[in-house]
């Protein structure tokens, strides 16, 4: 049995198939030790199905690496680099993330000055060794590291992506320390010293923690895989050795799940919108393709391995509302999380986005998870009343509780709309050509307002939206990413050179996937190129490597930046190979046809506030809605994992696949 697990800030989601049907449930997360919630859920699956835990194939989307980076809870890490380059993590790049902030503070490096060590030996940019690595240097380095009692070691020497001999020598000598090693020519054999060293340092920083965590989870099941940030899974052993590849593990699962649901429903161009308890993740997928990037920043640190191009903002159901020093209403990025949670969870009086929805009547029944998780509406009223009093004091007039709740939603919507614009308008995409795919527990409550703000014509809400990240990890293929820096000017003889490079990379990928049980016919290999105009600093990824590369690059540059310089020389910076081991996926099934009527009456109507007015809204239970049926707006659609608000003026129906389609 294949089980998908996604660990979130508030709940841990589980997806599995039993008796031919997909089953979804949630258990409260255990932030201090996420594995406890996972074991609770796996035991529940075992009790319900009779399956032994050791027989479960578990695919896990994890936030352990991300949280360790954000909270700086990683290992005591040493960096070994070329002498004279020990400060590369501090020097970084000239780019300033906050251009006009005179008091900006850069995050400190993961490796302190006392644990950064330089060794002799120099290699030129074309691989020529001009100074041999001294054995005395290595013996001295070994003594220093023993004395420092480091828990992990990052090794990143100059130009090791061209010649790895010196890094191999360093690794061999330091192996006697019996601590994890992250070696740059294995993790990221590409140029750009700062980004490569940062990526390797992050990997080393997370290795001991992730190894211990996955070892604990893996004790309950022998078949454990982990979702990567690139949208594919890897074995637990690979994830423990290269944890830097799992930093955006959870959000990546949601995008994979949203993309698959959209393709089944006939949508190619989508913008995904994942609103959970702590944050919101957005991404754009055009022509059915997942967009990757090698230029991500996580916790203010560059990560240069392939990752899905995800933009995150601190806006979620648990985001805390407050009045700042200037008297303005702010929402987030601070979150109430799972403990103590929003006021309606009964453990605090923190006014959050979820409490605003409670006050406005958007959560009928005052419960989540099909009634399993009861909510305290009185606490929400009290929390928002306190916020309204603060707002009244700042504004010099009486602010009602309802006004405060509406203000909270308006502010958080602006924050999320800005994120959606970042991945679409700011990158040359017209939102009117896309559908919005919301998921996460709170995504459906904000989707229509956001779609209207951006001119997005249609919203596609998949089945089980609150657990789509867990569904995504279940259907994800096993993925191996490789890259090589090539630095080739695009000429008539470039094609054969690239073919030879890709042939070597594919041979390695074939062997890796066969070791994980994928025969050649269950493998797919996708060639991609990083290209730029000669003299540019950064490149664009080109997916189609079979046609005229110059034409493909000019077209991509025009789309991204609004111009193309067709007379300029073009350079191929890197060759990248994405290799997939195709897993067996559950078939998408059409829903059984329902009654002939095209509309259906909801359950008891409730009073809600939407668009600034009080109104009566029908409540629909999604499990009872047959395909083809239309819903009367305004209305609320409830289900186990999420709640959806459909305001006046919108039209909604259920399609043959069980998706809720809303014309905004």
N, C-alpha and C positions, 0 to 999 in steps of 0.2 A: 504494500500500500504506500503510495506517494503522498506525503504530507507537506503542505506549505506552512511555514511559520514566519510571521513578521512581528518583530518587537517594536512597539511604539512607546511614546512617552507616557501614555495613559493606559492603553490596553495592548495585550499581545494577541494577535489574530492567528487562527488556525483554519486551514482548509484541507479537506480530504474527501475522497469519494467512498461512499458506502451504499450498497444495493443499487448501484447504477446512478446515484444522485450525488451532486456536490453538496457537502455539508460545511457549514461555516459556524464558528463560535469564537467568543473572546473570553479571555480571563484578565483580571487586573495585572498590570505590569509590576515587576518587583525591581525598581531601579537600582537598589544596592547590589543585587545579584540577579541579572536577567534570566539566568538559567533556571531559577526556581519556578518562574511562571511557565517556562517552556516544559519542564518536567511535569508540572501540574496538568497542562494541556495534553501532553502525550499520554499520561496515565488515564485521562478522561477518554481519549480515543480508544485506548486499549480496553477500558471497561465497557464502552459502548459497542465495540465491534468484535471483541474477543481476540484481537490481534496481539501477539507478543511485541513488546517494545523493540526488541532486537531485530524484528522483521520489518520495521517501518523504515522506509526511505525518506529521510527528512531533508527538505531544502529550506535553508534558513536565511532570512533577510535580517541583518543585525545592525544595531546602532552602537555596539561596544567600542569600535574603533573611533567613530565620530565623537562619542561622549568623552573618551579618554583624551582626544586632542583638545576638545573644547575646555575640559576641566584640568588639563595638564596632569594626568594621572598615569603617564606612561613610565617606561623603565629608565633607569640610570644609564644613559647611552653615551658612548664615546664615538668620536668621528676621527677616522684616519684618512688624511688627504696628502696631496703633494706639498712639500715644504714651501712655505711662503704663501699658501692659499688657505691657511687655517681659518681665516675670518670670512670666508665666502658667505656663510649663512647670515652674518651680521651686515655685510656690505650690501648684499642683495642687488636690487636694480634701482635705477634712478626714478622710476615711476612712483608717484605719490598718490595713494588711494584717496586722500582727503586734501585736495589741492589748496583750499583756502583756510584750512584749520591750522592755526599757528601753534596749537597745543596738542597736535596729534601725537599719539604714542604708538610706536610699532610694537607688535608682540615680540617678546624676547625669543631668541633661538631655542630650539628644543635641546641643543647641546651647549652647555655653558663653556666659557673660555677655558676653564681648567681641564676640560675633557676633550679638547680638540688638539690633535697631534699631527705634526707634519713629518713626512719621511722623504729621504733623498730619492733620486731617480727621476729622470725627465724623458717624456715622449713627445715628439712633435705632432703637429696636426695631421701629418700624413703617415704616422705610425713609426717613424724612425726613432730608435732609442739613442739619445745623445748623452745620457748619464745613467749608468747602471744603478739599480737599487742595492744599497750596501747591506751586507749581512749584519754588521755591527749595529746599524740603524734598527734592524728588525729585532735584534736581541734586546737593545735598549727599550724599544717600544713595548715589548712583551713584559719587561719588568715594570714599566710605568703603569700599564693596564692592570697588572696583577695588584699593584699597590692601590690603584684607584677603585678596585672592587666594582667594576662596571658589570651591568646586567645584560648589555647588548652592545654590538659594535657595528657601526656603519663605515664602509670602505668605499671611498670615491676619489680616485686619482685622476689627474689631468689626462684627457684624451684616451681613457680606458676603453671607450667604445670603438676605437681604431685598433689598439693593441692592449690586450687584457693580461699580458704576462706579469706585470708588476703587481696587479691586484691579486692574481692567483698566488704569487709568492707571499704577499702579506697575509692572505687568508690561511694559507697552509701553516705559517708560523703561529698565528693566533688561535688556531684550532685547539691547541692544548689548553686554552682557558675554559673550554667547554661552555661557552655562552653563544647565543644566536648571533649570526653574522648576516648583514645585508650588504651585498656586493653590487656595485653600480652596473658592471657589464652584464650582470644577470637580471637585475631588476629593470634597468632602463638604459639600453645601449644607444643613447642618442646624445647629440651635442647640446649645448647650453649648460654650462657648468653649474650655475646657481640652481636652476630648476632640477637638474639631475641630482645634485647633492641634497637638496631639500627633500626630494622624493625618497631617496635612500635613507636619509635621517629619520623621516616619518616612519618608514617601514621598520627600521631598527627600534624606534621608540615604542612601537605597538607590538612587536613580536612576542615578548614574554607574556604580556597580558592576554593577547588573542590566543596564543598557544594554550595557556592554562584554561581559558574560558571554553574554547572548542573541545579541549580534552574532557572537561566536565560534562558538557552537553553530549559529547560522543560516547560517554560511558553507557548511556541509555539506549543507543542505537548504533549499530555497526556501519550504517550507510548514511553518512551525513555529508551534505553539500552546502556550500555557502554562496549566496548571491554576490556577484561583483558589481562594482559601480558602472561597469560597461554594459550591463544588461544580460549577462549570462552567468551561469553558476560554475563553480570549481569544487574540487574535493576539499574536505576539511583540512587535509594535510597541506595542500597548496595554499589555502587561505591562511593557515597558521604561519606558513613560511613567508608569505607575501601579503600581509594584512593591509598594506596600503591600497590594494585593489578592492577592498571592501568598504571603504570609507562612506560611500553613498549607497550602501547595499539596499537598505529599505526603500528609499525613494525610487531606485532603479526598478525594483520589482513592480511598483505601481505603474510605471510608464510602460513596461512590457505588457502588463495586464490590460491597460487602457488601449494600447496599440492593437492587441489581438482582438479585443471586443469591437473596436472601431472597424477593423478590416472585415470581420465577420458580418457586420451590419452594413458594409458597403461604403465606409468613409475612409478616404485616403489622407486628407489634410486635417490634422487635429492639434489642438493645444490642450495639454493635460493640466489639471488643476487639482492638486492633492492637499486638502486641508485637514490636518489632524488636530491633536490636542495642543501641540506646542508650536508648530511651524506650518508654513504652506510652501509646497514645492511645485514649480511650474516648468513645463518643457514644451517644445514644439517639435512635431513630427510631420514632415511633408513628404508626399508621394509614398506613404507607407513606410518610410525609413526612420530608424532611430538616429538622432543626431548625436555624434560623439565630439568630444573636445579633448585636447591635450594641454589646455591652458586654464585649469581650474584653480580656484583658491578655496581652501578649507581651513577655517579658524585663522585666517590671515596668512596662511602658508601655501606656497605654490606646490601643486601636485601635477606632474607631467605625464602620468600614465593615462591610457584611454578611459574616459568616463562619459556617461550620458550627460548631455549639456543641460544641466538642471540649475535653475535659479531659485534660491531659497530666501524667504523673508520670515521674520519672527512674528507671524500672525497665525493664531490657531484658536480652537475653541476655548483653550485655557488661558489665552492672553489676557493680562491684567490691565484694566482701565484705571487711569489716574489723571489728576489735574497737575500739570507741571508748574514750575516756578513762575512762568509767564502767564499762567491762567488758562492755558490751552488744554484741551482734552487729548490725551495720548493713550494709545492701546498697544501693549507689547513694547519691546520684544520679551519682557519678563513674562513667565508663564507660571500658573499655579500647578501645572504638571499633574501627576497622578496623586501625589501627596503634598499638600492637603487637598488639592483639586479646587474647582470652582465652588462658589458658595453653595450651590444646589447639591453638591455631593455630601453636604452635612458636616464638614470638618473645618470650615473657615468662613470668613465673611469677605473674601476677596471678590470684587466685582469683575467678572470676566465676560467674554463674548457669549459663552453658553448661558450665563445668567441673563444677559440682555435678551437672548432668544426666549428664555423662560418667561420673562416679564412681558414680552410682546405676544405671548401665546403661541409661539412657533413650535413648541414641543408638547403636543397634546398627550394627556395621560400621565404627564410628569414622571416618565420612566424611559430608560434606554434598554437596548438589548432585549427587545420583546417583552419588557416588563420585569426582567431579572434585576435591573439596576434602577432602583427608585431614586427620584430626585425630590429635593426639598424646595418647593416654590416659594415658601415664606422666607427662607434664607436669601433667595435671589432678590426678592422684593426689598428686604432690609439692606442688602449690599448695594443695590442700585439706588436706593433712597439716600444712603450715605454719600454715594458719588454725586447724586443730584444736589445735595446740600453743599458739597465742595464747589460744584459748578455754579451754584447760585451765588456763593460768596465771591467767586472770581468774576462773575458776569454782572453783579450788582442788580440782579433781578431773580425772581422765583423760577427755578427750573424744575419741572415735574419729573417724576420717576420715569414716566413713559418717554419724555424727551431725552433724558439721559441714556436710556436704553437705545433709542433710535440713533443718538449721536455716536454711541459705541460702535454700532454696525456701520454707520457711514464712514467713520475713521478707518476701521479695519478694512472696509471695501476699497478705500482709496489706496491703502498700502498694498493690497493684493492686485488691484488694477495696475498699479505701477510695475509690479513684477511681471504681469502678463504683457504689458507694453514692451518691457525690456527684451523678452524673448521673441517678440513679433515685430512691432513697428520699428523699433530701434535697429533691427537687423534686416530691414528691407522686405518684411512680409506683411501682407494686407490681412488683418484679422477677419475681414468680411469673406475671405476665401476659405475659412477654417470653421470647424465645429469645436465647441468647448466640451471636453470630457471631464466632468468633476467626479471626484471620489474622495475617500476619507470620510470619517463620521460626520463632518460639518460641511463638506463640499456642496451638497445639494441645497443647503440653506442660503447660499450666496451666489449660486451659479447664474441665475437669470439676471440678477442685478448687474453682475460683472459682464455678462454677454451684452447686455444693453449698453453698458458704458463704452464698450469697445466696438460695437456694431457687429458682433458675431451673431449670425442669423439663427444658429441652431445649437441646442445643447443635447448631448447624448449621455444619459446616465445609465451605466451598465448595471447588470444584476449584481447584487452583493457589493455595492460601492464602498462600504466601510471596510471591506476586507480585500480590496482589489490588489493591494501590494502582496498579500499572501497568495492570491490566485496567480499573480504574475510570476512569483518564484517557482510555483508548481509547473507552469508551462514554459519556463525559460530553458533554452538549450545550454549545454556546456560550451563555454567559450574560452579559447586561448588567443591572446593578443601578442603579436610580435612586432617589433619595429627595428629598422636599421637606418642610420644616417648615411646618405649616399652622395649628396652634393654633386649632382649631375646637371650640367647645362643641357636644356632640351634641344637635341639635334637629331639628324636623320639616323644616327647609329645608337640612339639612346634605348630604343625598344629592345634589342637583343640583350643589352646589359641589364635592363630591368628584369627580363625574363629569367636570366641566370640567378639574379638575387632572389626573386620570388620562388624559383625552383628549390633553392636551398632551404628557404623558410618553410615551404610546404612540406618538404621531407621531414623536417623537425616536427611540424604540427601533426602530420600523419602518425608519426611514432607516438607522440604524447596522447593523442586521442585513442589510438589502438590500445594503449596501456590502460585506458579507462573504459574499455569495452565497446568502442565504436568502430565497427567495420568501415571500410572505405566508402561503401554505398550510403552510410549514415553520416557522412562528413560533408561539409560545405566550406569552401575557402573563398574569402572575399578580399580582393586586392584593393588597396587604397594608396594614394600618394599625397604627401605634403608638398605643395608647390607655392612658388612666389615669383614675383619679378626680381630679377637679379639686382641685389642691393637692398631689397626690403628686409625688415627685421623679423617678420612673422609670416607664416604660411597659411594657406587655405587647404582643407582636405578635399581631394577629388576622388569621388567614388568610382566613376567609370574609367577604367584604365585600358580599355580595349580600343576605343576610338581615337580621334585626333585629340591628343592631350592639350595642345595649345588652345584649340577652340574651346574645349571643356573648361580650361582654366580661365580664359578671358570671360567666358559667360558667367562663371562662378564669382569672379572678382566684380563684374558689373552688378550682379545681384546683391552682393554683400556691401559694396562700397559706393555704388552708383556710377562708377566709371571703369573703363578698361583701357590699358595702354598697349594696343595690339602690335606696335612696332618695337616694344621693349623685349629684351631677352628674358626667357623664362627659365627658372631653375627648379629642379626637383630636389628637395631637401631630404626627404625621408620616404622609405618604402614601408608600408604597414600591412600586415596580414592579420585578418580576423578569421579564425577557424572555428567552426561550429560542429559539435557533436549533437546530432538531432535526437532529442528525447521523444518518447511516445507521449503524445498529448491527448487529453480527453477530447472527444469530438463535441463540437458545438451542436446542440440539439434545438430544433424548432419547438416552440411551445404548441401544445395541443390547442386547436381552434376552440374559441369560446362561443358564447351566444351571438346571435345575429345582430343584436342591438349594438349601435356604434357608440353609445354612451352608457354610463352606469352611475347610479346614485352613490354618494359617499355615505359614510357612517355619520354619527351625530356631528352636526356642525359645531364649530367652536368660534369664539370671538378672538380675532387676531388684529394686530396693528401692522399694516403694510403700506408702504409709500406714504406714511404720515397720517393715515386714516384708519379708523376702526372699521372692521368688516366682518362678515360671517364667512367661514371657510369650511368646505366639506373635508372630511378626513378619510383617506383611502388607505387600506392595507394592501401593500404591493403584491403580496402572495395571492391575493384574491382577484387580481386584475388579469383578464384574458387578453390575448393578442388582438390588435385591431381596435380596442376600445379607446374612446376619447374621454378626457377628464374635464370637468367644469372648473374653471378658474374663478376666483382664487380658491386654492385647495392645498392640502398638505398630504404628502404621501409618506407613510411610515413603514418601516421594515426593521428587521433585526439589527442591521449594522449601521443604519443611517436614517436621516429624515430629509425630505425634499420640500421646499417651499415654492409653489407656483403662483405668482401674483396675478392680478388682473391684467388682461391684455395678452397673456401668453396662452398658447394652445399646446396641449400635451396628449400623447397617445402612447400605447404600448405596441412595439413592433413584434415581428414573428419570433425574434430571438430573446424576447423578454426585456429588451432595453426600453427605458423611458425616454422618448424623443420629445423635446420641448422646442417649439418655435417661439423664440424670445420676442 
